[in-house]
Amino acid sequence: MTRTALILIDWQQGFDDLSYWGNRNNPDAETNAVRLLTYWRANAWPVIHVKHNSTELQSRLHPDHRGNAFKAVLAPTEGEAVYGKNVNSAFIGTSLEADLRAQGISKLVLCGITTDHCVNTSTRMAGNLGFDVVIAADACATFDRSLPDGREFPAELVHDVALASLNGEFATVKNVDQIIAS
């Protein structure tokens, strides 16, 4: 697994503001992501952090907002790569793909927030670019979603459907224990 990178997507403080985002699933996502990160660091494997720098001034993820900062427990340490993005994919507007290829990395493990937006988009793109991708399902989370007609979908359903749509097509979905065991 030495050529497998862990990519942590958008573990930012702004996602803690539930009055802004709404109901969230998987309250253990951060704990599981920390387990994965700790395991990766202990093995001195490549760790990559991605941060969403929203262009919307009112967003909790705008660079001028304190919510743009990484959550302390998942913050980068010295030597870990950090990529800023302002779209859903970690590959658009960044040198991530080129940097991974230059390091001979062809396998990726992804986790983060939100399952159905930035994790989903980055996973699809990574798969389309030819990377072998695993998503740590229990180290991801999302929020309730709704349609213009008023139908609402609970975060857990949104999370599960997003993972189901990726599994076997763009990635393999596993939990943290399965990833560490392999």
C-alpha positions as CSV (number, residue, x, y, z in Angstrom):
1,M,0.0,0.0,0.0
2,T,3.0,2.4,-0.1
3,R,1.8,3.8,-3.4
4,T,-1.7,4.4,-2.0
5,A,-2.5,8.0,-0.9
6,L,-5.1,9.0,1.6
7,I,-7.1,12.0,0.5
8,L,-9.1,13.8,3.2
9,I,-11.7,16.1,1.6
10,D,-13.0,19.3,3.2
11,W,-12.6,18.4,6.9
12,Q,-13.3,22.1,7.7
13,Q,-14.8,23.8,10.7
14,G,-17.5,25.4,8.7
15,F,-19.3,22.1,8.4
16,D,-19.9,22.1,12.2
17,D,-22.5,24.9,11.8
18,L,-25.7,22.9,11.6
19,S,-27.8,26.0,11.7
20,Y,-26.4,26.8,8.2
21,W,-26.2,23.2,6.7
22,G,-29.0,21.4,8.5
23,N,-29.2,17.8,9.8
24,R,-26.1,15.7,9.2
25,N,-25.6,11.9,9.3
26,N,-22.7,9.9,10.7
27,P,-21.6,11.7,13.8
28,D,-18.7,9.3,14.0
29,A,-17.2,10.3,10.6
30,E,-14.5,12.5,12.1
31,T,-13.5,9.8,14.6
32,N,-13.3,7.2,11.8
33,A,-11.3,9.6,9.6
34,V,-8.9,10.2,12.5
35,R,-8.4,6.5,12.8
36,L,-7.6,6.2,9.1
37,L,-5.3,9.3,9.2
38,T,-3.4,7.9,12.3
39,Y,-2.9,4.6,10.5
40,W,-1.6,6.3,7.4
41,R,0.8,8.5,9.3
42,A,2.1,5.6,11.4
43,N,3.0,3.8,8.1
44,A,4.5,7.0,6.6
45,W,2.2,6.7,3.6
46,P,1.2,9.8,1.5
47,V,-1.5,12.0,3.1
48,I,-3.3,14.7,1.1
49,H,-5.7,17.3,2.5
50,V,-8.2,19.1,0.3
51,K,-9.9,22.3,1.4
52,H,-12.9,24.0,-0.2
53,N,-12.4,27.7,-0.7
54,S,-15.9,28.9,-1.5
55,T,-16.3,31.9,-3.8
56,E,-19.6,32.7,-2.1
57,L,-19.1,35.4,0.5
58,Q,-21.8,34.1,2.8
59,S,-20.5,30.5,2.8
60,R,-19.0,29.1,6.0
61,L,-16.2,27.8,3.7
62,H,-15.2,31.1,2.2
63,P,-11.5,31.9,2.9
64,D,-12.5,35.0,4.9
65,H,-14.8,32.9,7.2
66,R,-13.3,31.1,10.3
67,G,-15.1,28.0,9.1
68,N,-12.7,27.7,6.2
69,A,-10.0,26.4,8.7
70,F,-9.4,22.6,8.9
71,K,-10.9,20.8,11.9
72,A,-8.0,20.5,14.4
73,V,-8.1,16.7,14.7
74,L,-7.8,16.3,10.9
75,A,-5.5,19.2,10.2
76,P,-2.4,18.7,8.1
77,T,1.0,18.3,9.6
78,E,4.3,19.3,8.2
79,G,5.1,17.6,4.9
80,E,1.5,16.7,4.1
81,A,0.2,18.2,0.8
82,V,-2.7,20.6,0.9
83,Y,-4.8,21.5,-2.1
84,G,-7.3,24.4,-2.2
85,K,-10.3,24.1,-4.6
86,N,-13.3,26.2,-5.3
87,V,-15.4,23.6,-7.1
88,N,-16.6,20.1,-6.1
89,S,-13.7,18.1,-7.6
90,A,-10.3,18.0,-6.0
91,F,-8.8,17.6,-9.5
92,I,-10.1,20.7,-11.1
93,G,-8.0,23.8,-10.8
94,T,-5.3,22.0,-8.8
95,S,-2.2,20.0,-9.6
96,L,-3.4,17.0,-7.7
97,E,-3.5,14.6,-10.7
98,A,-0.1,15.6,-12.0
99,D,1.4,15.4,-8.5
100,L,-0.1,11.9,-7.8
101,R,1.3,10.6,-11.2
102,A,4.7,12.2,-10.5
103,Q,4.9,10.3,-7.2
104,G,3.8,7.0,-8.9
105,I,0.5,6.9,-6.9
106,S,-2.2,5.0,-8.6
107,K,-4.4,4.0,-5.7
108,L,-6.5,6.4,-3.5
109,V,-8.5,6.1,-0.4
110,L,-10.9,9.0,0.0
111,C,-13.0,10.3,2.9
112,G,-14.6,13.5,3.8
113,I,-17.6,15.9,3.7
114,T,-19.9,15.8,1.9
115,T,-20.5,12.3,0.6
116,D,-22.8,13.4,-2.2
117,H,-20.9,16.5,-3.3
118,C,-17.1,16.9,-3.1
119,V,-16.4,13.2,-2.1
120,N,-18.7,12.0,-4.9
121,T,-17.3,14.4,-7.6
122,S,-13.7,13.8,-6.7
123,T,-14.3,10.0,-6.7
124,R,-15.9,10.0,-10.1
125,M,-13.2,12.1,-11.5
126,A,-10.4,9.9,-10.0
127,G,-12.1,6.8,-11.4
128,N,-12.4,8.4,-14.8
129,L,-8.7,9.4,-14.7
130,G,-7.8,5.8,-14.1
131,F,-7.0,5.8,-10.4
132,D,-8.1,2.8,-8.3
133,V,-10.3,4.3,-5.6
134,V,-11.6,3.2,-2.3
135,I,-14.1,5.3,-0.3
136,A,-14.1,5.0,3.5
137,A,-17.9,5.0,3.9
138,D,-17.9,5.4,7.7
139,A,-15.5,8.3,7.4
140,C,-17.8,10.4,5.2
141,A,-20.9,12.4,6.0
142,T,-23.5,14.6,4.4
143,F,-26.7,16.6,5.1
144,D,-30.4,16.4,4.4
145,R,-31.2,17.4,0.9
146,S,-34.4,18.6,-0.7
147,L,-35.9,19.2,-4.2
148,P,-37.6,22.4,-5.4
149,D,-41.0,20.6,-5.1
150,G,-40.5,20.3,-1.4
151,R,-39.6,16.6,-1.1
152,E,-36.9,16.1,1.5
153,F,-34.4,13.3,1.8
154,P,-32.7,12.5,5.1
155,A,-28.9,12.7,5.2
156,E,-28.5,8.9,5.9
157,L,-30.4,8.1,2.7
158,V,-28.5,10.7,0.6
159,H,-25.2,9.2,2.0
160,D,-26.1,5.6,1.2
161,V,-27.4,6.4,-2.3
162,A,-24.3,8.4,-3.1
163,L,-22.1,5.5,-2.0
164,A,-24.2,3.0,-3.8
165,S,-24.0,4.9,-7.1
166,L,-20.2,5.0,-6.8
167,N,-19.6,1.4,-5.7
168,G,-18.4,-0.9,-8.4
169,E,-18.4,1.8,-11.0
170,F,-16.0,4.5,-9.9
171,A,-14.7,3.0,-6.6
172,T,-15.0,0.3,-4.0
173,V,-16.8,1.2,-0.9
174,K,-15.4,-0.1,2.4
175,N,-15.4,0.9,6.1
176,V,-12.3,2.0,7.9
177,D,-11.8,-1.4,9.6
178,Q,-11.8,-3.1,6.2
179,I,-9.4,-0.6,4.8
180,I,-7.0,-1.0,7.7
181,A,-7.3,-4.8,7.7
182,S,-6.3,-4.9,4.0
